[in-house]
Amino acid sequence: MKKIGLLLGFIILVLTGCFGDDHSPATTNLEHSRIEISMNTLIHIRIFDIECNGANSNDERCGLLDEAFELIFDLEHRWTVNDVGGEVEQINEMAGIEPVVVEENTFHLIEQAIYYSIYSDRLFNAAIGPLTSMWNISMDGARRPSDDEIAAVLTLLDPTRVVLDSEASTVFLEKEGMRLDLGAIAKGYMADLVAELLTSNGVDRALLIVGGEVVAIGGRPDGTPFRVGILTPFPEEHSGDLVGTLPAYNQAVITSGTYNRSFADQETRMIYHHIFDSRTGFPFDTDIVSMTVVADTGLLGEVYTTIVFALGIEEGMAYVEAHPTIEAMFISKDNGIYLSSGLQDRFELILDDEFEIRTP
């Protein structure tokens, strides 16, 4: 049932990912697309302005979808912590023992992840693996660990103890029991690498949709941005409905929140979401139920989504306004919508009878 819900939510986003001014789906003369499951989510790549089924099917770009998904499946194997033999899993297994040699894009991903972990004072933290594997939210065996269990792993969540050697392309976790978890950044960087593959082979307009993440290459034929639908964070009330749309032109639109991955603990009668504070060992206590960031790349969009989510609406909005390369949209638990200055004239509200645009 959970997978069916994921499929339906994804399809809604795909079908309404591009809008005309009247909210009807925009049309394109030519489109080449494919959907697959990877990284525990649905991935939809849409390449526009190429014909692959008719007289022009010999266009060399028609093979790009195969190349893109070969890259995606390779990255998934190397970056997941759930696949024996992957690079990140090898790093975790060798914690406290020896450095592990990794490929160039894996090293860059981890280097960026550790940089932002330290830069954000661990609001975003790639060394959070011991904690996330203990809670195991959205996986079989999800549970609320005891306070003693949580306290015991907090010292292992230190990103400054991840040693990177760029010349040797190695990663070393200094203490046994440390674990990397790149789930809060990997899909964004993967989308960036796929976008780079497409653009370097002559693609000028495409959409990469990875669950709640969209990376736009170019825009619509008339030169205007694509419009990306933002799903309601209250699926029990409006399953599959769109709150509104945001523009994207050569940008990433990343959405996350407390509603899509959580579990209810029968003993404590609490609902715990999947975005953890590595300083306390518990999910962030926040007034945000859904968080969307518009950024230049998928990697940055994912990083800043976590950082800003952790700060809450008021402090998070101040943070966004101090960082001119990003914009953000917040949805609160009481159906309020808060927009950074760069989105206030660009967001289109659809569920205006249920949601209210406010200022923090």
N, C-alpha and C positions, 0 to 999 in steps of 0.2 A: 504493500500500500504506500509506503514512503517513497519508493521509486516511481510509482505512478504519479504521485503528487509532484515530484520533481519534474517529470516529463511534461505534465500539463503546464506547470509554471514556466518552464523553459519555452514551450511552444508559443505560449501567449506572448512572451518577450520577443521571440523571433518574428511572429506575424505582425507585431505592432512596433517593430524596431525603428521603422522609418515612416514619418508622417508628412502629409501635405498640410497646408494651412488649415484644412477642415478636419484634421485628424484621420483622414482616410489613408490607407497604405499607399505610399508612393510607388509608382510603376517604373520599371526599367525595361528597355527593349531586350537586353541580353543579360543573363545571369548564370553563373556556374557555381553550384553550392553543394555542400556535403555536411552531414551530421554524424558524429561519432560520440561514444562515451569514453572519456579519459579523465584521470585525476578526480574520480568520483563525481563527475558532473558531465553534462552534455556540452559538446563543443560544436558550434555551427560556424562554418566559414562560407561567406558569400563574396564571390568575386564578380564585379559588374563589368559590362562592356566587352565581354568575350563570348563567342559562340562555340560550343563544344559538341553539338549534336547534329549539325547540318553541314552545309558545304564548306564551312570554315573550321571544321573540327580538327584540322591539322595545325591549328594555332598552337605554337609551342607552350603557351601559357596554360593550355588545358591540362597539362601534367602537373601543374603546381599544387593542386589539391592533394594528390598522392604524396608529393614531396613534403607538403606541410604536415600531413598526418603521420608520415614516417618520422618526421622530426618530433612531433608531439609525443608519440608513443615511446621514442627513445628517451626524451627528457623525463617523461613520467617514470620510466624504469630507473633512471639514474637519480632522480630527486626525491622519490617517495621514500618514506620510512617504513613502508609496509611490503617492500619487495626485496627479497634476499638477493644480494649481489649488486644492488644499486650503490652508487657512489656515496650518497648521504648515509645510507645504512652502514656501509663499510666504515665511514668516519665515526659513526656512533659506536660500532663494535670495537673500534680501536682506541676509544677514549681512555686516556691515561697510559696507553701502551706505545703507540707510534703514530707519526703523521701518515696521511693517506694522499697519494697522488690523484688529482682529479683533472678532468678536461677543462679547457679554457672557459667555456661559458658557465660551467658549474662553479669554478673558482670566482668568476666575476659575480655571480649570484650571491654566493656566500659572503664575499667581500662587502658587497652592498648591504646585505642583511645585517652583518655585524656592525658596519658603520652606523646604520640607522638605529640599531639597538643601543649603541652607546650614546649617539647624538640625542636620542629621545629620552634618555635616562630610564630605559627599559620599558617605556610605555608600549613600544614595539620591541619584541625580544625574540630573536631567532634561536636562542639557547634555551627555549622554554620546554623542550622535548620531554624531560622527566616529569613535568607537571601535566602536560596534555596527554601523555600516554597513561598516566595514572587515572585521570578523570575519564578519558576515552569517550568523550561525548560524540554522539552520532555513529558510534560503532557498537558492536556486540560487547556486552560487559561494562557499559557506561555506569558509573557509580560516583557517589560523593565520598571521597577519601576522608579518613579521620583527620582531626586537627594535627595529631602527632605525625601522621604520614606526610601531610603537607609541609609541616615545619622541617621535616627531615630532608626534603629535596630542595628547599629554597636556596641553600648555598651552592647548589649545582647549576643554578640558572644565571650564571655570571658570564655575559658575553665578552668581558675583558680577558677571559681565560681561553678564548679561541685563538689559536696561533696560526697566522696566515703567512706563508712564504711564497711571494709572487714569482720569484725566480725558479723555484722548484715546483711551483703549482701544487703545493701541499696544504692540507688543513689538519690541525691537531687540536683535539680537546684535551686540555691539560689534566683533568681529573676524571678518574674512573666513575662511571655513572652519568656523566654529562651526555646530553643528546641534543642534536640540532632538530628543529622542526621548522621547515620552510613553507608550511601550508599557508601562511599569511602573506607570502610574497611570490611564490613560485609560479602560480598561474599568470600573474601579471607579466612577469619577465618572459614566460613562455610565449604569451601573446605578442610581446615586443619582438621576439626572435622570428615568429611566424610572419609578422608584419614586415620585418626587414627582408625576409626571404621573398615575399611577394613584391615589394617595391623595387628590390634589386633586379627583378625579372620583368619589369615593365607594367606592373599593376598600379593603376592610378586611383581606383575606387574599389573599396572592399570593406566588409564588416566582419570582425572576429568576435564571436559571442561565446563567452566561457561562463556559463551559469549566470551569475549576477554581474559579470564584467563584460564591457563592450570596448573594443579598440577600433576606431574608425580610421580608415585610410582615405583621405580626401573627403568629398561630400557628394551631394546629389548632382544630377546633370546640369541643373540650373545654377550651380555654384554655391547654393546654400548648404548649411550643415545638415547631416542626418539628424533625425530626432529619435532619441532613445527613450523608451517607455520605462517608467519606474513603477514596479509592482507595489501594491498595498502591503504594508507590514502586518496587516490583520487578516490573514487568509481565512480565519474562521467566520469572518463577517462578509468579506468581499473576495472570495477565492478567485485569483486570476485577474482581478480588476486593476486598472492603472490609476495611480494617484495623479500622474501628470507626465509630462515629457521634458527632456533636457536636450539641448543641441550638442552635437559633437562633430568637429571638422579636424581631422588629423589629431585626434585626442583620444584619451581613455576615459570612460565613465565607469566607475567602480562602485558597486552598492553592496553593503553588508549590514547585518543587524542581529538583533537578539532573537528574531522570530524564526529564522530558517534552520538553526541547529541548536537544539536544547534538549534537556530531559528533566522530567519531574521526579524528585526523590521522595519516595513514599514515607520514609522515616521522618525527614525534616519538613515535609510538605512544602518544599521550596522548588522553584523552577530555576535551573542553572543554564546559562547560555555558554557559548563556546569561545568568547573573547576574554582571555585571562589576563589578570594583573600579576605579573611574575614577582612583584614585590610582596604580595599578600598570599598568593596561591589560590585565590578565588576569582570568579568572573568579576569584571569591572562593575561597580555599582553606578549606574548612569541613568540620566533622564532621556536618553536616546533609544529609540526602538529601531530606527533605520538611518543609515548614514551613507551618503553618496558623495564621492569626490570626483571632480573633473580635473585631469592632469595631462601633462604632455605625453606620459608613457604609462603603460600598465603597471610597471614596477613601482613607480612613484605613487600612482593612484592607490595601490594596495597598501603601501607603507603608511601613507598619510590617512587613509581610511581608519586604520587601527589607532594611530596616534591621536587623531582628532576625536574619534569615538571615546577614547579613554578620558578625554578632558571634559566631556559633557558639553551641553549646548552653549552656554555663555562663554566659558573659557575657550572652548573649541572654536567658536566663531571669531573670537579675538585672535586666536592663533592663525586661522585661515586668512584673515584680513592682513596679518603681518607677513604672509607668504604669498606674494603676488602671482606665483606660477600655478597656484591651485585655487579652485572654487569649491564650494560645498553646499550641500542641502541636508538638513536635519529633519527628521520626523520624530516628534515627541510621543510619549505614551498616551497623552490626551489629545492626539490628532492635530497637533500644531505643526506647521511647516515653517522652517526658518531657512532663509536663503542668504548666502554671502553676496556682497555688493555686485559682483560680476554676473550673477544669475538672476537678480531681481527682475530684470526686464526680459529675461530669456526663458524662464520657466513657464510652462503652460499647464495650469491646473485643470484637471478633468473632474475629479470627485469633489466639486466645490460644495456639495451639500453635506459632506462628511469631514472635510479637512479645511483648516483655516490658515492662511498665510499670516505669520506674526513676525514681530521683531524681538530679538532676545533682550 
